[in-house]
Amino acid sequence: MFVSTTVCITPFLVTPDVGKTNLAIALGILAIEHKYSTYFVNCHNLIQNLLKASHENRLEDRLKQYSKYKVLIIDEICYLPTNIEGANLFSQLIARQYEKHSTILTTNKNFGEWGDIFQDLTISAAILDRALHHSLLLKLLAKVID
């Protein structure tokens, strides 16, 4: 099972509506069936929650909350741009997950576009470095049926 090897599984494609979220959810259900604690969150909502916690001086608690799950599913990465503060907070969470727990990421953006979305090439490079190291990259291909 992917959880025991602590890999990051990234359903990835530039085309929307090919089932990335459904695949991530199915993997989450499989993890739950194998008794792994699992949490699903939309990336924009996650970053907003981290920003709010940071402004309320509760960031450490919120990071611990997300980091306690064996499988963290983060949906729609880079769907909406974020500011530098949000990118830094997201990077902190990915760093906590790195080589400790599995993270499932979904995105419609090429990795080369992440610098624009996260507003900083260094931050996006750090996120990608941790997310892709030891990862299984799934590239979903859509077939148009006439």
MOMOKA-V147692 format. One line per field, one symbol per residue. ss: DSSP state (2 for helix, 1 for strand, 0 for the rest). phi: phi as a letter, one per 30 degrees, with the letter a starting at -180 (. if undefined). psi: psi as a letter, one per 40 degrees, with the letter a starting at -180 (. if undefined). A space follows every 10 residues. Layout:
ss=???
phi=???
psi=???
This chain:
ss=0222200111 1100000002 2222222222 2220000111 1122222222 2222200022 2222222000 1111111000 0002222222 2222222000 0111111000 2222222000 2222222222 2200011110 000000
phi=.dddchcccb dbadcdicjd dddddddddd dddcicdbbc bdeddddddd dddddchbde dddddddddd bccccididb dbdddddddd dddddddehc bdbccbaccd edddddddia dddddddded dcdicccccd cccdcd
psi=iddeegihhg hhiehifeed dddddddddd dddefhhihh ihdddddddd dddddeffdd ddddddeehd hhhhifhedi iiiddddddd dddddddhed iihhiiieii deeddddeeh dddddddddd dehfihhhhh hhhhh.
